[in-house]
Amino acid sequence: MGNQRGLGLGFIFVLAFLFSTTFTCLGDGNASVICSEKERLALLKFKESVEDPCGMLSSWVGNDCCLWEGIHCDRTVEGLDLRGYSGCFLDSNEVNPSLAELSHLKHLDLSANNFHKSRIPKFIGSLKQLSYLNLSYADFQGIIPPHIGNLSNLKVLDISSYEDGLMVDDMAWTSGLSSLGHLELNSVHLGGAQKTDTLFYMIPSLKVLSLSWCSLSNADFGPLLNSSRILPHIIRLDLGFNYFEGPLPVFFQNMSSLSFLDLSSSNLSLAWNLANLLSMIPSLSELHLSGCGLDNIHLSSPHLNFSRLSNIQHLVLSENSIEGAFPSVLINMSSLRVLDLSQNMLSSLAPLMPNLLDLDLSYNQLIGPIPTFHMNLSKLDLSFNQLKGSFPESIGNLTALTYLNLDSNRLTGPIPASLGRLVSLQSVRVSSNLLNGSIPVSIGRLSKLQYLDFSNNSLEGVVSEAHFANLSMLKYLDASSNTKLTFNVSCDWMPPFQLVVLDLSSCNIVNGFPQWLRNQRKLGWVALSKASISGQLPTWLRKMPIIPRIDLSHNKLNGTLMNLPNGETYGRYIILPVLLLENNLFSGMIPRSLCRRTDLEYLDLSRNRLTGGIPNCLENLQKLYTMILSSNRLSGVIPSSIALNSLYWLKLNDNYFVGELPRELGNLHNLSILDVGDNKLSGNIPEWIGVKLTSLVVLRLHKNNFTGRIPKSLCKAANLQTLDVAHNNLKGPIPPCLGELSAMINNSGSGEVGYYLGNDGIIEEVMKGVDLKYTTTWHMVFNMDLSSNQLVGEIPVELTALSMLVALNLSNNHLIGNIPHTIGDMAKLFSLDLSGNELIGGIPPSISALTFLSHLNLSHNHLSGRIPTGNQLQTLIDPSVYEGNKDLCGPPLPKTCPNHKDPTPTTTIKKKHEAVVEQIKVWLFYVDVICGFATGFWGVIGVLLFKKQWRQKLFMFAEETMDKIYVAVVVRVVKITRGREVA
């Protein structure tokens, strides 16, 4: 009876406990009891201060804030869990101080959000009840406030940062965290901070300490290196990717509870005491020594006898210099469960190790076929090796396998049907091999499969809904670059899965646009380029929710753009960062609704049939860094709203735009590519291009109606690598200062743009007489094209200083004078076109030093003398290169030179030419003197012959003058004679 009573009381107690728990977690519907008005208003202020594109706070409505997502209550708000996830995050310039009103808060998680390099707020130090604080990877910057040291109840603290984010100048504040058991400061700069030792002996409760990527070195430990009183209860210690070297600190010997140790990237190649030190930590079960400079010698006894470490279960030795055969010292480690030897130089695979569960040998030099592995293996990574042979049927015996990665090998044959027996598989990656045949239907049995990638092979056949019958957990599907693979599913098929990533590019999709996508509500990446899709965009696509990246390029889609996905709207934000629709058959105007896509980052509508103007409402697209609208039928003026400060690429070429370039473009200090070629733009080339566009790498104004001179301000564009102003109406001389473009003289890589290029990152230039296209290697092309204008004067010798230049085209102008004799200094020239000018003199012999020269055109000038030979010129045997220069001789022209000696050097020809000119000048002087004398003589004598009166007066004047002279002389002589006689 007593027992029954006790059981009854116990049952009542359990019910009471469950009831109270339910009450405190869910509330009783009375907001004034569960959630105070003060707390509710504080949370609403926080909501108003952030941008929430994914709707993380969409449930924050109504009076009962304890029912809101991310809020945890026990009569008061005690927990706030707002961790970002999978591309969804809160966005704000600071953490709103309204959170300081939540004085009972015990749990605060703001990790993985974006606070735009703001400071960690000091008010967090006033939340004295906090026991859990996670501010990691939230884009904070600056010094961590010491006020956090006031949180004496804190048990878990994670302030890990991105590189170059947070820093600490004095660690003394950590001494106040007396209850702390878990501390993570990964990527927080601690190098040179004061009192770093506080972390190691002032927090005795600490069990987990993670300080990877903190710029620490031996000097930061100082006297602690030989201390034995450090972290007595530590279980997990991560000091990876710092600057430790030489012998390891002695303090490891007293860490009797240590089970995890990461010393990755420490220089242990001279730390011969490592084996002895590790033997003093018998509790160690996981050891990371990635990138420590270890080689085969360090893995041989007696240097490092791992067999003595019987508890080691997880061993990471990646990014070292271990080569050749599989290390024998590891084979006897019976305790080993996880082994990572990736990024070494091993040439042979591991033997059977029955207890091994996880093996990573990726990025080695493994050869031969895939061997047999023990059936206990659950993870196998052999990617990026040189394995050959077929995909073995025996793979089906690894029934415990959950992860299989065979990417980037040389495997041949079909995918075995036995793969369908691996019912535990969650990830299969076999991309970039030589696999062929059809995809087995048996993969449809892999009910736990989440990741499937067989892209970039030679697979063929038809994929139907049967292949996906039971793949209810599939999130990632990549079958791209299998050009003979056809996806043929019925229009009414509803997949059992919710994909996040779908890539069927360069496959064949039949039945038009995939209708089965309409029930996919979690898509983040859709790539269906080059998939032979035809027809119009379906109307249901407009209502699709968040799709950050859509690539439908290179298909046969037609109709208007009105059915583009709007995305699910949260507030005023529409999520569609990347939109690639180039090379289709879309027509009509660019919809103004495009201006509402405020998260748009990359837009490519090129190579369609779009008409009308660009909507002048683009000022809201403040995140757009690439806009490509080239090769359409767009017209009108370029709107000023296109001048977005975020732009790096702007390509409007091959349309029908008119007018002048909008002056507002001068404010785009980040702009790297400006391509408005092949339009009908007019006016002068603006001076601000070279002055204000300081980041400009590519300037293409090709084939417009620009007039005036080439502005000297272009010489200030220090990063310019491609300059194309060809086919305009430019006049005047070539500015010599163009030879000072520093990026074309000595490129430092500053012009490379590390942004997504899409499928149409193309720069077109005229080289070798045809249009050449450069895709993702555009930053390697240094080109100057000033052809087909009305430029005059000589070729500035300064241009030959552009040693990085690959192509120079000055053809079809009115240039005179000689080809600069230093043309051979342009060592990387691939193409040189000086045709259609009025150049004279000989071809400089230094041109034969251009060893990369593959195209040369000097035709239709007035060049003379023997054509130089030697080196690369020997391959340029087409006579059309020199045609239209009647005074040139020698191969490859049929005209022979007067003598068969070596070609006259340019300098000799020049001297002879100058000597002839000097002789001509002397003869012209004598002719001038004679002509002047004759003119003066006959001008006087002729008048006297015909004018008798003038002749008489002249003779009378002459006689009178002679008489006066005679009298003056006689008188002078008489005076002198008399003077002598008197003397």
Stockholm file with secondary structure:
# STOCKHOLM 1.0

chainA/1-983         MGNQRGLGLGFIFVLAFLFSTTFTCLGDGNASVICSEKERLALLKFKESVEDPCGMLSSWVGNDCCLWEGIHCDRTVEGLDLRGYSGCFLDSNEVNPSLAELSHLKHLDLSANNFHKSRIPKFIGSLKQLSYLNLSYADFQGIIPPHIGNLSNLKVLDISSYEDGLMVDDMAWTSGLSSLGHLELNSVHLGGAQKTDTLFYMIPSLKVLSLSWCSLSNADFGPLLNSSRILPHIIRLDLGFNYFEGPLPVFFQNMSSLSFLDLSSSNLSLAWNLANLLSMIPSLSELHLSGCGLDNIHLSSPHLNFSRLSNIQHLVLSENSIEGAFPSVLINMSSLRVLDLSQNMLSSLAPLMPNLLDLDLSYNQLIGPIPTFHMNLSKLDLSFNQLKGSFPESIGNLTALTYLNLDSNRLTGPIPASLGRLVSLQSVRVSSNLLNGSIPVSIGRLSKLQYLDFSNNSLEGVVSEAHFANLSMLKYLDASSNTKLTFNVSCDWMPPFQLVVLDLSSCNIVNGFPQWLRNQRKLGWVALSKASISGQLPTWLRKMPIIPRIDLSHNKLNGTLMNLPNGETYGRYIILPVLLLENNLFSGMIPRSLCRRTDLEYLDLSRNRLTGGIPNCLENLQKLYTMILSSNRLSGVIPSSIALNSLYWLKLNDNYFVGELPRELGNLHNLSILDVGDNKLSGNIPEWIGVKLTSLVVLRLHKNNFTGRIPKSLCKAANLQTLDVAHNNLKGPIPPCLGELSAMINNSGSGEVGYYLGNDGIIEEVMKGVDLKYTTTWHMVFNMDLSSNQLVGEIPVELTALSMLVALNLSNNHLIGNIPHTIGDMAKLFSLDLSGNELIGGIPPSISALTFLSHLNLSHNHLSGRIPTGNQLQTLIDPSVYEGNKDLCGPPLPKTCPNHKDPTPTTTIKKKHEAVVEQIKVWLFYVDVICGFATGFWGVIGVLLFKKQWRQKLFMFAEETMDKIYVAVVVRVVKITRGREVA
#=GR chainA/1-983 SS CHHHHHHHHHHHHHHHHHHHHHHHHHCCSCHHHHSCHHHHHHHHHHHHTSBCTTCTTTTCCSSCGGGSTTEEESSSEEEEECCCBTTBCCBCSSCCGGGGGCTTCCEEECTTCBCTTBCCCGGGGGCTTCSEEECTTSCBCEECCGGGGGCTTCCEEECCCCTTSEECSBGGGGGGCTTCCEEECTTCBCTTCBTTTHHHHSCTTCCEEECTTSCCBGGGTGGGGGCSCSCTTCCEEECCSSBCBSSCCGGGGGCTTCCEEECTTCBCTTCTTHHHHHHTCTTCCEEECTTSCCBGGGGSTTTCCGGGCTTCCEEECCSSBCEESCCHHHHTCTTCCEEECCSSEECSCCCCCTTCCEEECCSSCCEESCCCCCTTCCEEECCSSEEEEECCGGGGGCTTCCEEECCSSEEEECCCGGGGGCTTCCEEECCSSEEEECCCGGGGGCTTCCEEECCSSEEEEEECGGGGTTCTTCCEEECCSCTEEEECCCTTCCCSSCCSEEECTTSEECSSSCGGGGGCCCCSEEECTTSCCEEECCGGGGGCCCCSEEECCSSEEEECSTTSCCCCCBTTBCCCCEEECCSSEEEECCCGGGGGCTTCCEEECCSSEEEECCCSCGGGCTTCCEEECCSSEEEEECCGGGCCTTCSEEECCSSEEEECCCGGGGGCTTCCEEECCSSEEEEECCTHHHHHCTTCCEEECCSSEEEEECCGGGGGCTTCCEEECCSSEEEEECCGGGGGCHHHHSCCSTTCCCSCCTTCCCEEEEETTEEEEECTTGGGCCEEECCSSEEEEECCGGGGGCTTCSEEECCSSEEEECCCTTGGGCTTCSEEECCSSEEEECCCGGGGGCTTCCEEECCSSEEEEECCCSGGGGGCCCGGGTTTCTEEESTTSSCCCSSCSSCCCHHHHHHHHHHHHHHHHHHHHHHHHHHHHHHHHHHHHHHHHHCHHHHHHHHHHHHHHHHHHHHHHHHHHHHHHHHHHHC
#=GC SS_cons         CHHHHHHHHHHHHHHHHHHHHHHHHHCCSCHHHHSCHHHHHHHHHHHHTSBCTTCTTTTCCSSCGGGSTTEEESSSEEEEECCCBTTBCCBCSSCCGGGGGCTTCCEEECTTCBCTTBCCCGGGGGCTTCSEEECTTSCBCEECCGGGGGCTTCCEEECCCCTTSEECSBGGGGGGCTTCCEEECTTCBCTTCBTTTHHHHSCTTCCEEECTTSCCBGGGTGGGGGCSCSCTTCCEEECCSSBCBSSCCGGGGGCTTCCEEECTTCBCTTCTTHHHHHHTCTTCCEEECTTSCCBGGGGSTTTCCGGGCTTCCEEECCSSBCEESCCHHHHTCTTCCEEECCSSEECSCCCCCTTCCEEECCSSCCEESCCCCCTTCCEEECCSSEEEEECCGGGGGCTTCCEEECCSSEEEECCCGGGGGCTTCCEEECCSSEEEECCCGGGGGCTTCCEEECCSSEEEEEECGGGGTTCTTCCEEECCSCTEEEECCCTTCCCSSCCSEEECTTSEECSSSCGGGGGCCCCSEEECTTSCCEEECCGGGGGCCCCSEEECCSSEEEECSTTSCCCCCBTTBCCCCEEECCSSEEEECCCGGGGGCTTCCEEECCSSEEEECCCSCGGGCTTCCEEECCSSEEEEECCGGGCCTTCSEEECCSSEEEECCCGGGGGCTTCCEEECCSSEEEEECCTHHHHHCTTCCEEECCSSEEEEECCGGGGGCTTCCEEECCSSEEEEECCGGGGGCHHHHSCCSTTCCCSCCTTCCCEEEEETTEEEEECTTGGGCCEEECCSSEEEEECCGGGGGCTTCSEEECCSSEEEECCCTTGGGCTTCSEEECCSSEEEECCCGGGGGCTTCCEEECCSSEEEEECCCSGGGGGCCCGGGTTTCTEEESTTSSCCCSSCSSCCCHHHHHHHHHHHHHHHHHHHHHHHHHHHHHHHHHHHHHHHHHCHHHHHHHHHHHHHHHHHHHHHHHHHHHHHHHHHHHC
//
